[in-house]
Amino acid sequence: MEPSFAELELDLFLEAILRSYQHDFRGYSRASLRRRIEQALLLHECATISELQGRILRDPALFARLVPQLTVQVSEMFRDPSYFRSIREQVVPVLRTYPSLKVWVAGCSTGEEAWSLAILLQEEGLLERTVLYATDINHESLEQAERGIYPIDRIASFSANYRAAGGRGSLSDHYTASYGGARFDKRLRQRIVFSDHSLSTDNVFAEVHLVSCRNVLIYFDRALQDRAISLFDESLVRRGFLGLGSKETLRFSAHADTFEELVRVDRIYRKK
């Protein structure tokens, strides 16, 4: 069956982005992409996807503004607190046995999860021997993540999550409040490497002990999900750990037999 005009137009749009900017959205969920592109058409006052395509090909700055609109940028510190509690109770005891550690937060968005894991590892006495890689395809998000500054009105919910996640003190121990924002400790920042990386097109860059990639795979189609999980498998040391989002699973993945469930409810797996 030949593709409809709407599907063809979307295919050409995604192919143009790949060729011009080396960002590959072709494996993203079509339903999710369509919703986001429809919003972008309204925002940029374009009547069709083809019109938007023509504009972004001629205006790299417009494409830079479009990337956050095509990707998911919803995050908070210690999101799903039970996940972090399970990391603290089930994963950290094993991580203690390594002389040095590497952790990869894939699809880090604006950095809340990376900073959360850095705080957890510091409280467990492991941060000084850890390098934490936080990666995303969105340069603006990475810049915000690297600054480590969040609006003060978000701190109450962050603090509630931190306590529910088994925090050993107060979240305020890890930031300084000023000018309506909370700036997280530079000592945490020293152990985090923020970097551009695409799960669609890039390859493995380090051997790591823990991969945390939550609420990212749900926006990929099956083929791209399998590619991402393959990258995680290649990155992880023998018996390394993989954490996914609450709505994500390895059960139907081509790599399901590579991992075993460690904490089912929190989607934490261990490489066989």
VMD Tcl script that draws the C-alpha trace (Angstrom):
set ca {
  {0.00 0.00 0.00}
  {1.38 3.40 -0.95}
  {1.84 5.86 1.93}
  {-0.70 8.63 2.30}
  {0.29 12.18 1.47}
  {0.41 13.01 5.20}
  {2.79 10.11 5.88}
  {4.96 11.03 2.90}
  {5.12 14.65 4.03}
  {6.20 13.56 7.51}
  {8.78 11.13 6.08}
  {10.31 13.91 3.95}
  {10.35 16.27 6.94}
  {12.24 13.78 9.11}
  {14.62 12.90 6.29}
  {15.37 16.60 5.73}
  {16.20 17.03 9.42}
  {18.53 14.04 9.33}
  {20.37 15.19 6.22}
  {20.68 18.81 7.29}
  {21.22 18.55 11.05}
  {22.14 14.88 11.72}
  {19.25 14.48 14.17}
  {17.33 11.29 13.52}
  {13.69 11.34 14.65}
  {12.58 8.63 12.22}
  {12.37 6.00 14.96}
  {10.24 8.11 17.29}
  {6.62 7.21 17.91}
  {4.62 8.64 15.00}
  {1.61 9.49 17.15}
  {3.76 11.45 19.60}
  {5.66 13.20 16.80}
  {2.46 14.21 15.05}
  {1.07 15.81 18.21}
  {4.27 17.76 18.75}
  {4.58 18.83 15.13}
  {0.97 20.04 15.11}
  {1.79 22.21 18.14}
  {4.93 23.47 16.38}
  {2.92 24.41 13.28}
  {0.68 26.60 15.40}
  {3.57 28.10 17.32}
  {5.53 28.99 14.17}
  {2.44 29.94 12.15}
  {2.97 27.36 9.42}
  {0.06 25.91 7.47}
  {1.78 22.63 6.57}
  {4.69 20.43 7.56}
  {6.26 21.19 4.18}
  {6.21 24.91 4.97}
  {7.86 24.27 8.33}
  {10.44 22.07 6.60}
  {11.38 24.83 4.18}
  {11.80 27.31 7.00}
  {14.01 25.13 9.21}
  {16.25 24.20 6.27}
  {16.96 27.89 5.75}
  {17.09 28.89 9.41}
  {19.27 26.80 11.78}
  {18.20 28.98 14.70}
  {14.59 28.00 14.09}
  {15.58 24.33 14.05}
  {17.36 24.79 17.39}
  {14.09 26.14 18.81}
  {12.18 23.25 17.25}
  {14.23 20.45 18.87}
  {12.80 20.96 22.38}
  {9.33 20.95 20.85}
  {9.95 17.54 19.25}
  {11.46 15.94 22.35}
  {10.07 15.35 25.82}
  {11.35 17.79 28.42}
  {9.35 16.77 31.51}
  {11.48 15.93 34.52}
  {11.85 16.52 38.24}
  {14.32 15.63 40.94}
  {13.89 12.17 42.47}
  {10.95 11.52 40.18}
  {9.25 8.24 41.18}
  {10.95 8.17 44.60}
  {10.68 4.40 44.98}
  {13.07 4.04 42.03}
  {15.76 5.98 43.86}
  {15.07 4.13 47.08}
  {15.58 0.85 45.21}
  {18.82 2.17 43.69}
  {19.98 3.08 47.20}
  {18.97 -0.24 48.77}
  {19.45 -2.78 45.96}
  {22.09 -1.35 43.64}
  {24.41 0.76 45.80}
  {25.59 -2.22 47.93}
  {26.93 -3.82 44.74}
  {28.39 -0.56 43.43}
  {30.39 -0.29 46.65}
  {32.42 -3.33 45.59}
  {33.96 -1.48 42.62}
  {37.06 0.71 43.09}
  {35.72 3.22 40.55}
  {32.31 3.76 38.99}
  {30.75 5.11 35.82}
  {27.05 5.95 35.53}
  {25.18 6.95 32.38}
  {21.96 9.00 32.49}
  {20.69 8.70 28.90}
  {18.17 11.32 27.77}
  {18.91 13.52 30.76}
  {16.73 16.44 29.56}
  {17.28 19.42 31.89}
  {19.37 17.40 34.33}
  {17.14 16.70 37.31}
  {17.82 12.96 37.29}
  {21.57 13.39 36.92}
  {21.73 15.77 39.87}
  {19.48 13.43 41.88}
  {21.80 10.48 41.30}
  {24.82 12.61 42.13}
  {23.21 13.55 45.47}
  {22.34 9.92 46.20}
  {25.88 8.75 45.41}
  {27.38 11.53 47.51}
  {25.24 10.54 50.49}
  {26.33 6.94 50.04}
  {30.01 7.93 49.94}
  {30.48 6.89 46.30}
  {30.50 10.15 44.35}
  {34.22 10.81 44.70}
  {34.99 7.61 42.79}
  {32.23 8.10 40.20}
  {32.05 9.72 36.79}
  {28.43 10.40 35.86}
  {27.69 10.92 32.16}
  {24.49 12.87 31.43}
  {23.55 12.92 27.75}
  {20.81 14.34 25.55}
  {20.29 15.54 21.97}
  {18.94 18.94 23.02}
  {21.72 21.51 23.45}
  {19.49 24.00 25.28}
  {18.45 21.34 27.79}
  {22.07 20.33 28.32}
  {23.07 23.93 28.99}
  {20.30 24.27 31.57}
  {21.25 20.92 33.11}
  {24.88 21.96 33.37}
  {24.00 25.18 35.19}
  {22.23 23.18 37.89}
  {19.86 26.04 38.71}
  {16.12 25.40 39.16}
  {13.23 27.72 40.06}
  {12.73 27.95 43.80}
  {9.03 27.17 43.45}
  {9.94 23.65 42.29}
  {12.04 22.89 45.35}
  {9.12 21.92 47.62}
  {8.14 19.04 45.32}
  {11.80 18.11 44.81}
  {12.25 17.99 48.59}
  {9.19 15.81 49.09}
  {10.50 13.38 46.48}
  {13.95 13.41 48.10}
  {12.53 12.45 51.50}
  {10.36 9.70 49.99}
  {13.42 8.40 48.12}
  {15.25 7.79 51.40}
  {17.34 10.95 51.51}
  {19.75 10.96 54.44}
  {19.44 14.64 55.29}
  {17.72 17.64 53.75}
  {17.76 18.51 50.08}
  {18.80 22.01 51.16}
  {22.14 20.51 52.18}
  {22.91 20.28 48.47}
  {21.94 23.69 47.09}
  {22.16 27.42 47.75}
  {19.06 29.57 47.28}
  {19.44 32.99 45.69}
  {17.51 35.33 43.37}
  {14.50 33.06 43.12}
  {16.50 29.98 42.15}
  {18.26 27.03 43.77}
  {21.84 26.43 42.60}
  {23.07 22.90 43.27}
  {26.49 22.31 44.78}
  {29.46 22.70 42.42}
  {31.09 19.70 44.10}
  {28.31 17.58 42.59}
  {28.89 19.22 39.21}
  {32.56 18.24 39.24}
  {31.59 14.58 38.94}
  {29.08 15.03 36.07}
  {29.99 15.16 32.38}
  {27.20 16.69 30.28}
  {27.41 15.74 26.62}
  {25.48 15.55 23.36}
  {24.55 11.96 22.47}
  {21.78 10.50 20.30}
  {20.35 7.07 20.98}
  {19.22 7.10 17.33}
  {22.58 7.61 15.63}
  {25.51 7.52 18.09}
  {27.45 4.56 19.45}
  {28.72 3.41 22.83}
  {31.23 5.83 24.37}
  {32.12 4.28 27.75}
  {31.89 1.14 29.87}
  {29.52 1.84 32.75}
  {28.14 0.14 35.84}
  {24.66 1.71 35.81}
  {22.51 3.08 33.00}
  {19.45 5.11 33.95}
  {17.20 5.89 30.98}
  {13.70 6.63 32.20}
  {10.63 7.77 30.30}
  {12.53 7.95 27.02}
  {11.92 4.61 25.32}
  {8.15 5.08 25.41}
  {8.57 7.75 22.71}
  {10.50 5.39 20.39}
  {9.17 2.79 18.00}
  {10.15 -0.86 18.57}
  {13.21 -0.79 16.30}
  {14.67 2.29 17.99}
  {13.89 0.88 21.43}
  {15.88 -2.22 20.52}
  {18.75 -0.08 19.24}
  {18.88 1.89 22.48}
  {18.77 -1.22 24.65}
  {21.55 -2.72 22.53}
  {23.67 0.36 23.32}
  {22.95 -0.06 27.02}
  {23.89 -3.74 26.83}
  {27.18 -2.91 25.08}
  {27.93 -0.17 27.62}
  {27.26 -2.15 30.78}
  {29.90 -4.16 32.55}
  {29.12 -7.79 33.32}
  {26.30 -7.82 35.90}
  {25.75 -4.08 35.45}
  {22.41 -2.39 36.16}
  {19.78 -0.82 33.91}
  {16.94 1.40 35.16}
  {13.93 2.25 32.99}
  {10.77 4.31 33.46}
  {7.66 3.06 35.22}
  {5.82 2.50 31.91}
  {8.75 0.83 30.15}
  {9.77 -2.83 30.09}
  {12.25 -5.20 28.48}
  {9.66 -7.96 28.28}
  {9.01 -7.65 24.54}
  {12.47 -6.43 23.58}
  {14.85 -8.35 21.34}
  {17.26 -8.12 24.30}
  {14.89 -9.44 26.97}
  {17.04 -12.53 27.56}
  {20.13 -10.39 28.16}
  {18.78 -8.99 31.43}
  {17.08 -10.28 34.56}
  {14.60 -8.35 36.68}
  {16.06 -7.06 39.92}
  {13.20 -4.83 41.13}
  {10.14 -5.41 38.97}
  {7.98 -2.56 40.26}
  {10.75 0.01 39.70}
  {11.91 -1.43 36.36}
  {15.46 -2.09 37.50}
  {17.28 -4.85 35.62}
  {20.64 -6.55 35.88}
  {22.73 -7.74 32.97}
  {23.15 -11.51 32.97}
}
mol new
graphics top color blue
foreach p $ca { graphics top sphere $p radius 0.5 }
foreach p [lrange $ca 0 end-1] q [lrange $ca 1 end] { graphics top cylinder $p $q radius 0.2 }
display resetview
